[in-house]
Amino acid sequence: MLAAFVAALLCAAVGFAPGGSEAKKRPKPKQKRPNIVLIMDDDQSVNLQQYLTKTNAAIGGHGVTFDNSFVNYSLCCPSRSTMLTGQYAHNHGVRGNQLPSGGYSKLAPTIGNTLPVWLQRAGYYTAHIGKFLNGYGATAPDTEFPPGWNEWYGSIDNPDQFTGGTYTAYGYTLNENGQVVHYGSTPDVVDPASYQTDVYSQKAADFIRRRAPSRKPFYLSVAPRDPHAEAAACNCAGDNPRAAPRYQGHFAGLTAPRNPDFNEADVSDKPSNVKDLAPLDQTGIDNVDARYRARAEAVLGVDDLVQNVVSTIKQEGELKNTVLIFTSDNGFFHGEHRVPQGKVRLYEPSIRVPLIIRAPGMPKGVHRSQPVGNVDLAPTILDFAHAKAGRVEDGNSLVPIMLHKRDWPGRAMDLETYFTPDTLEDPEDPPLNYQGVRTDRYLYANYGTGEQELYDLRNDPFELNNSVNNPVYAQARASLQALLAGMANCAGKGCRAKPRLKLKVRNCSTAFVTGAGGAEEATFYLRGKKLRTDPKPPVQVKLPNAQSGTKLEAVASSLDGRKVSLTRKLRGC
């Protein structure tokens, strides 16, 4: 009876609540700025997003899905620090999950100059629920209350008085506004009423009911641990992470995707961190499949959390005035390139993450293919909030891209990794040190070992052929090396540099793209209508019926693979 009662409560908690008449009857206070909700789960590979059907419908179906979203440093604490600062890791200084190079205490000296503080200054009421930064509660007092938050429900990594912290589905510990609160008993004891992601979901809904509607907008950060693996104290080998009880066994028999990069047959062209990996044997493949299945079941609880947040906002009459963002801190390997698990490495399964945004006044149900990054989250949130950053921002607001599908900023995404990963968290990850760039077409990196990688993602999307020594790509390689030299230590506008390309017109009859950036191809538009794509230099197009004042556009690609939007008005025609 108790189990059935608890299950009923949980289902009620995560289901869409009816719109009802309560929100309609209650007078709505005037609020100039939107509420903002950021939901960031943990270690979610993009191939798991297909199972978050409620999230995809509620946010993606009414917003913008970014099909090429990347993280600068594919590891929890550096990535989350980028979200909080709008800076790449080489600027915010968090280069790992633990001291001396990283962790919560590494950012702590400047944490008073991060996103929640800036939002508070702009008049927002702020709250955080769930995981924060690695080491929170381990290298700082369990009762420490980070600045910038009006309400705080942060999970403690290594609580002083209890067994079980951030990385357990049951038997975990939170700092709730300065008070240490333990949930359940020990991590190995299943207690459905205290399942971590469901508790976070309930806390989020409670916060929304208390704060909406209000004259003061709110910013709510919700960070479920799922689908990150649980700590060994869970005693759940073979079913790690554990899904919400209602979803245990939901995907029985599910296997990891068998794309061409799965258990890659020939890795002789890869750097030593992959070249030295043996092919996965059947036991290794079975373990990969078990892990993928467990993670797929775990994200169903995250999906319910998102649904509960959206439905509660709707019930309170605030859905049309709320920005909703869903993403993850980094990707995860499931057997690609022979890597059985983990992140940190350079490849797409590690650096690519889901990102969907629903916001007032933005397009609904559309996709954008421009490369974007976690470095853009803070600038985007500040743009929606009409607030100012206290740091030099390396990223862009994504609002222009959301509004205009042909807005190509022309910048590359910086990639970097600096340290030996936490062996307790990711025992499969190697010591790595690389700096790289991801453009619209290419992935290029230099390793501390002197090794290099270059992939033409248009022709090799699964990164099977390292083309760094292929003479066909000699010019592209030189351009990418120059680009990386400028990005590796960039700051502010320097991180957003565009290729030096120009759109010109000859005799009102021919348009062409030229410049030091080396135009490789371009698609031309006249009066908003596509003329043609010229796939090779010299990049040009004939202009039919050209008239003065007409808008001419081109989306041009440079030699290093960056796409940039170019516009001009015709004159003298």
C-alpha positions in Angstrom: 0.0 0.0 0.0 2.8 2.4 1.0 4.7 1.8 -2.3 1.5 2.3 -4.3 0.7 5.5 -2.5 4.2 6.8 -3.0 4.1 5.9 -6.7 0.8 7.7 -7.1 2.2 10.8 -5.4 5.3 10.8 -7.7 3.1 10.4 -10.8 1.0 13.3 -9.6 4.1 15.4 -9.0 5.5 14.9 -12.4 2.4 15.0 -14.5 1.1 18.1 -16.3 -1.2 20.0 -14.0 -4.4 21.4 -15.5 -4.4 25.1 -16.4 -7.3 25.5 -14.0 -9.0 28.8 -13.1 -6.8 29.7 -10.2 -4.2 31.4 -12.4 -6.9 33.2 -14.4 -8.7 34.5 -11.3 -5.5 35.8 -9.6 -4.6 39.3 -10.7 -1.2 39.2 -12.5 1.4 41.7 -11.3 3.1 43.7 -14.0 6.6 42.2 -14.7 8.9 43.8 -17.2 11.4 41.0 -17.4 10.8 37.3 -18.0 11.3 34.6 -15.5 14.2 32.3 -16.5 14.6 28.6 -15.8 17.8 26.8 -16.6 17.8 23.0 -16.3 21.2 21.4 -16.8 21.5 17.6 -16.3 24.8 15.8 -16.0 26.9 13.8 -18.5 24.1 13.4 -21.0 25.2 12.4 -24.5 23.1 13.8 -27.3 21.9 10.4 -28.4 19.9 10.2 -25.1 17.9 13.3 -26.0 15.5 11.1 -28.1 14.2 9.6 -24.9 13.3 13.0 -23.4 10.1 13.2 -25.4 8.2 15.5 -23.0 11.2 17.9 -22.9 11.5 18.0 -26.6 7.8 18.7 -27.0 7.4 21.2 -24.2 10.6 23.2 -24.9 11.8 22.2 -28.3 8.3 22.1 -29.9 7.7 25.6 -28.7 11.2 27.0 -29.1 14.5 26.6 -30.8 16.6 23.4 -30.9 20.3 24.0 -31.5 21.7 21.1 -33.5 25.3 21.9 -33.1 25.9 22.8 -29.4 29.3 22.2 -27.8 31.1 22.6 -24.6 34.5 24.2 -24.3 36.0 21.8 -21.7 34.2 18.4 -21.6 34.3 17.9 -17.8 31.8 18.8 -15.1 33.3 21.6 -13.1 35.1 23.5 -15.9 32.0 23.3 -18.0 29.7 24.6 -15.2 32.1 27.4 -14.4 31.8 28.4 -18.1 28.1 28.5 -17.7 28.4 30.7 -14.6 30.9 33.1 -16.1 30.4 33.2 -19.9 34.1 32.6 -20.2 36.3 29.9 -21.6 38.3 27.8 -19.1 41.5 29.5 -19.9 39.9 32.7 -18.6 37.9 31.6 -15.6 40.7 29.4 -14.4 38.9 26.3 -13.4 40.8 23.5 -15.2 39.6 20.4 -13.4 37.2 18.9 -10.9 39.4 19.2 -7.9 42.2 21.3 -6.4 44.7 22.6 -7.1 43.6 23.1 -10.7 39.9 23.1 -10.3 36.8 22.4 -8.3 34.4 24.7 -6.4 37.2 26.2 -4.3 39.1 27.2 -7.4 36.2 29.5 -8.6 35.3 30.5 -5.0 37.5 33.6 -4.8 35.6 35.2 -7.8 32.3 33.5 -7.4 30.8 36.7 -6.3 31.2 37.9 -9.9 29.1 35.3 -11.7 25.7 35.0 -13.3 23.4 34.7 -10.3 24.9 37.8 -8.7 24.5 39.8 -12.0 20.8 38.7 -12.1 20.2 39.7 -8.5 21.6 43.1 -9.3 19.1 43.3 -12.2 16.2 42.7 -9.8 15.9 38.9 -10.1 15.0 36.5 -7.2 17.3 33.5 -7.6 17.3 29.9 -6.6 19.5 26.9 -7.2 18.4 23.2 -6.8 20.8 20.2 -7.2 24.4 19.8 -8.2 26.6 22.9 -8.3 30.3 22.6 -8.7 32.5 19.6 -8.0 34.0 19.8 -4.5 31.2 21.8 -3.1 30.9 20.5 0.5 34.2 18.7 0.3 36.7 21.6 0.1 34.3 24.0 1.8 32.0 23.8 4.9 28.8 21.9 4.4 26.8 25.0 5.4 28.5 27.4 3.0 25.9 29.4 1.1 27.4 30.7 -2.3 26.7 34.4 -3.1 24.0 35.3 -5.7 21.3 33.0 -4.5 18.2 34.0 -2.5 17.3 30.3 -2.0 19.8 27.5 -2.0 19.2 23.7 -2.2 22.7 22.5 -3.2 23.8 18.9 -3.1 26.9 18.3 -0.9 29.7 16.2 -2.5 31.1 14.7 0.7 28.9 15.5 3.8 30.6 15.5 7.2 27.9 13.7 9.1 26.4 11.3 6.5 27.3 8.7 3.9 25.9 9.8 0.5 26.2 13.1 -1.3 25.7 14.5 -4.8 26.4 11.2 -6.6 23.8 8.9 -5.1 20.1 8.5 -6.1 19.2 7.7 -2.5 20.8 8.6 0.8 22.1 12.0 -0.3 22.6 15.3 1.5 21.6 18.9 0.7 22.5 22.3 2.0 19.1 23.9 2.3 19.6 27.6 2.9 22.5 26.9 5.3 21.0 23.9 7.0 22.3 20.4 6.3 19.4 18.0 5.4 19.8 14.3 4.6 17.4 12.3 2.5 16.7 8.6 2.9 19.1 6.4 4.8 22.2 5.1 3.0 22.9 5.1 -0.8 22.3 1.4 -1.2 18.8 1.5 0.2 16.1 2.2 -2.3 13.5 4.6 -1.0 11.2 5.8 -3.8 9.9 8.8 -1.8 13.4 10.2 -1.7 14.6 9.5 -5.2 16.9 12.4 -5.9 15.6 13.7 -9.2 12.0 13.5 -8.1 12.8 15.5 -4.9 14.5 18.2 -7.1 11.4 18.2 -9.2 9.2 18.8 -6.2 11.4 21.5 -4.9 11.4 23.3 -8.2 7.6 23.2 -8.4 7.3 24.4 -4.9 9.6 27.4 -5.6 7.6 28.3 -8.7 4.3 28.2 -6.8 5.7 30.5 -4.2 7.3 33.0 -6.6 4.9 33.2 -9.6 3.3 35.4 -10.4 5.2 38.3 -8.9 6.4 41.8 -9.7 9.9 40.5 -9.3 11.0 37.9 -11.9 12.8 34.8 -10.8 15.8 32.9 -12.1 15.7 29.2 -11.2 18.7 26.8 -11.8 17.9 23.1 -11.5 20.7 20.6 -11.9 19.8 16.9 -11.6 22.7 14.5 -11.3 21.1 12.0 -13.7 22.2 10.5 -15.9 25.7 10.7 -14.3 26.8 7.5 -12.7 26.3 7.0 -9.0 29.1 6.6 -6.5 30.2 3.1 -5.5 28.3 3.4 -2.2 25.1 2.7 -4.2 26.1 -0.9 -4.5 24.4 -0.9 -7.9 26.9 -2.3 -10.4 25.3 -3.3 -13.6 22.4 -0.9 -13.1 24.3 2.4 -12.6 22.7 5.0 -12.5 19.5 3.7 -11.0 16.4 5.1 -12.7 13.3 6.2 -10.8 11.5 3.0 -9.6 8.7 3.6 -12.1 11.2 3.4 -15.0 13.3 0.5 -13.8 13.5 -2.0 -16.7 11.7 0.3 -19.1 14.3 -0.1 -21.8 15.2 -3.8 -21.2 17.3 -5.0 -24.0 18.3 -1.6 -25.3 21.8 -1.3 -26.8 24.1 1.6 -27.5 24.0 2.9 -31.0 26.1 1.0 -33.5 27.3 3.9 -35.6 30.5 3.6 -37.7 32.6 5.0 -34.9 31.4 2.3 -32.4 34.4 0.1 -31.4 36.3 1.7 -34.3 38.1 -0.9 -36.3 41.2 1.1 -37.2 42.5 3.7 -34.8 46.1 3.8 -36.0 45.7 7.4 -37.2 44.5 8.6 -33.7 46.6 10.1 -31.0 48.1 7.7 -28.4 45.2 8.2 -25.9 43.0 6.3 -28.4 45.5 4.4 -30.5 46.6 2.5 -27.4 43.1 1.3 -26.7 42.3 -2.4 -27.4 39.1 -3.2 -29.2 36.1 -3.8 -27.0 35.5 -7.5 -26.4 32.1 -8.9 -25.9 32.2 -8.3 -22.1 33.2 -4.7 -22.8 30.4 -4.3 -25.3 27.9 -5.8 -22.9 29.0 -3.3 -20.2 28.6 -0.4 -22.6 25.1 -1.6 -23.5 24.1 -1.9 -19.8 25.4 1.5 -19.1 23.6 3.1 -22.0 20.3 1.3 -21.0 20.7 2.5 -17.4 21.3 6.1 -18.5 18.4 6.0 -21.0 16.1 4.9 -18.1 17.6 7.6 -15.8 16.8 10.5 -18.2 13.1 9.6 -18.1 13.1 11.0 -14.6 14.8 14.1 -15.9 12.1 14.3 -18.5 9.4 14.2 -15.8 11.2 16.9 -13.9 11.1 19.2 -17.0 7.5 18.4 -17.6 6.6 19.2 -13.9 8.5 22.5 -14.1 6.7 23.5 -17.4 3.3 22.5 -16.2 3.6 24.3 -12.9 4.7 27.5 -14.6 1.7 27.1 -16.9 -0.6 26.5 -13.9 0.6 29.8 -12.3 -0.1 31.7 -15.5 3.6 32.5 -16.3 4.4 30.3 -19.2 4.2 33.1 -21.8 6.6 35.1 -19.7 9.2 32.5 -18.9 12.4 31.5 -20.7 13.1 27.8 -20.5 16.5 26.4 -21.2 17.5 22.7 -21.2 21.1 21.5 -21.7 23.8 19.3 -20.2 27.3 20.0 -18.8 29.1 17.6 -21.2 28.6 14.6 -23.4 29.6 11.0 -22.8 31.1 8.0 -24.6 29.2 4.8 -25.2 31.8 2.7 -27.1 32.7 5.3 -29.8 36.3 5.1 -30.9 36.7 2.1 -28.5 36.1 4.4 -25.5 33.8 2.5 -23.2 32.8 5.5 -21.0 33.8 8.9 -19.9 34.2 12.3 -21.5 37.2 14.7 -21.7 38.4 13.5 -25.1 38.1 15.7 -28.1 35.4 13.8 -30.2 31.8 14.7 -30.8 30.2 12.3 -28.3 32.2 14.1 -25.6 31.9 17.8 -26.6 28.4 17.8 -28.2 25.5 18.5 -25.8 21.7 19.1 -26.2 20.5 22.7 -26.1 16.9 23.8 -26.5 15.4 27.2 -25.6 11.8 28.4 -25.4 11.3 32.1 -24.8 8.7 34.8 -25.3 8.9 36.4 -28.8 11.1 33.6 -30.2 10.3 31.2 -33.1 8.6 28.0 -32.2 9.5 24.5 -33.3 12.5 25.5 -35.3 16.1 24.2 -35.5 19.3 26.1 -35.9 22.5 24.6 -37.2 25.0 27.3 -36.3 27.7 26.2 -33.9 27.0 27.4 -30.4 28.5 26.7 -27.0 28.1 26.7 -23.2 30.1 29.9 -23.3 27.0 31.5 -24.8 24.6 30.5 -22.0 25.4 33.4 -19.6 25.3 36.1 -22.4 22.0 34.7 -23.6 20.4 34.7 -20.2 21.7 38.2 -19.5 20.2 39.3 -22.9 16.8 38.0 -22.0 17.1 39.5 -18.5 18.3 42.9 -19.8 21.2 42.5 -17.3 24.9 43.2 -17.5 27.9 40.9 -16.9 30.6 41.8 -14.4 33.2 40.0 -16.5 34.5 40.2 -20.1 32.3 37.7 -21.9 33.8 35.3 -24.4 30.5 34.1 -25.7 27.6 35.5 -27.7 23.9 36.0 -26.9 22.0 33.4 -29.0 19.0 35.6 -29.4 20.0 36.9 -32.9 20.5 33.3 -34.1 17.1 32.3 -32.6 15.4 35.1 -34.5 17.2 34.8 -37.8 18.1 31.4 -39.4 20.7 33.0 -41.7 22.6 34.7 -38.9 26.0 33.0 -39.0 28.4 34.8 -36.5 31.5 33.5 -38.2 33.3 32.5 -35.0 34.9 29.2 -34.0 34.3 27.3 -30.8 37.3 27.0 -28.5 38.1 23.5 -27.1 40.6 22.8 -24.3 41.5 20.2 -21.7 44.4 20.6 -19.2 44.6 18.0 -16.5 44.5 14.4 -15.3 40.8 13.7 -14.6 39.4 12.7 -11.2 40.2 8.9 -11.3 37.4 8.2 -8.8 34.8 9.8 -11.0 36.1 8.8 -14.4 38.5 5.9 -14.1 38.5 5.3 -17.9 39.7 8.8 -18.8 43.3 9.4 -19.6 45.6 12.3 -18.8 45.0 14.7 -21.6 46.2 18.1 -22.6 44.9 19.6 -25.8 43.8 22.9 -27.4 41.5 22.8 -30.4 38.9 24.6 -32.5 35.5 23.4 -33.8 34.3 25.3 -36.9 31.2 24.7 -39.0 33.2 22.2 -41.1 36.3 21.2 -39.2 37.6 19.9 -35.9 41.3 20.5 -35.3 43.5 20.1 -32.2 47.0 20.2 -30.9 48.0 17.9 -28.0 50.6 18.5 -25.4 52.3 15.4 -26.8 52.8 17.1 -30.1 50.1 15.0 -31.8 47.5 16.6 -33.9 44.0 15.8 -35.3 42.0 17.2 -38.1 38.6 16.0 -39.3 36.5 17.2 -42.2 33.1 16.8 -40.5 31.2 17.3 -43.7 32.7 14.3 -45.3 33.7 12.4 -42.1 31.0 13.1 -39.5 32.1 10.1 -37.3 35.7 11.3 -37.2 37.2 8.1 -38.6 39.9 9.6 -40.7 42.5 11.9 -39.2 43.4 14.1 -42.1 46.1 16.1 -40.5 48.8 14.6 -42.8 46.6 14.5 -45.9 48.0 16.9 -48.5 44.4 17.6 -49.7 43.9 19.5 -46.4 47.2 21.3 -46.3 45.7 24.8 -46.8 42.8 24.0 -44.4 45.3 22.8 -41.8 47.4 26.0 -42.1 44.3 28.1 -41.7 43.1 26.1 -38.7 46.5 26.4 -37.0 46.4 30.2 -37.4 42.8 30.2 -36.1 43.8 28.1 -33.1 46.8 30.4 -32.4 44.3 33.3 -32.0 41.7 31.3 -30.0 43.9 29.4 -27.5 44.3 32.5 -25.2 41.5 34.7 -26.6 39.4 36.9 -24.4 36.2 38.8 -25.1 35.8 40.0 -28.7 38.9 38.1 -29.7 37.0 34.8 -29.1 34.3 35.9 -31.5 36.6 37.0 -34.4 35.1 36.5 -37.9 36.9 35.5 -41.1 38.0 38.5 -43.1 35.5 38.1 -46.0 33.7 40.8 -47.9 30.6 40.7 -50.2 31.2 42.9 -53.2 29.3 43.7 -56.4 30.7 44.3 -59.9 28.6 46.5 -62.3 25.4 45.6 -60.6 25.5 42.3 -62.4 27.8 40.0 -60.4 28.2 39.5 -56.7 31.3 37.9 -55.3 33.0 37.1 -52.0 36.6 37.9 -51.4 39.0 38.6 -48.7 42.0 37.3 -46.7 39.8 34.7 -45.0 39.9 32.7 -48.3 36.3 32.2 -49.5 35.7 28.6 -50.2 32.0 28.7 -51.0 28.9 30.8 -50.5 25.1 30.8 -50.8 23.7 34.0 -52.2 20.3 35.6 -51.5 18.6 38.6 -53.2 15.5 40.2 -51.8 15.5 37.3 -49.3 15.3 34.6 -51.9 18.1 32.1 -52.6 19.9 32.6 -55.9 22.4 29.7 -55.9 25.3 28.2 -54.0 28.7 28.5 -55.6 30.7 25.5 -54.1 34.2 26.6 -55.1 36.4 29.7 -55.8 36.0 32.1 -57.3 32.8 32.4 -55.3 30.3 34.5 -57.3 26.8 34.7 -58.7 25.0 36.6 -61.5 22.4 39.1 -60.2 19.1 39.1 -62.1 17.1 42.4 -62.2 19.4 44.1 -59.7 17.9 47.4 -58.4 19.3 50.0 -56.1 18.3 49.6 -52.5 17.8 45.9 -52.8 19.3 43.8 -50.0 22.0 41.3 -51.0 23.1 38.5 -48.7 25.6 35.7 -48.7 26.4 33.0 -46.2 30.1 32.4 -47.0 32.6 29.7 -45.8 36.2 30.5 -45.1 39.2 28.3 -45.7 39.2 27.2 -42.0 35.5 26.2 -42.2 33.8 29.1 -40.5 30.5 30.4 -41.9 29.7 34.1 -41.8 26.7 36.1 -42.9 27.5 39.0 -45.2 25.0 41.7 -46.3 24.9 44.9 -48.3 22.5 47.1 -50.2 22.9 47.5 -54.0 23.7 51.0 -55.1 23.9 52.7 -58.4 22.0 50.1 -60.3 
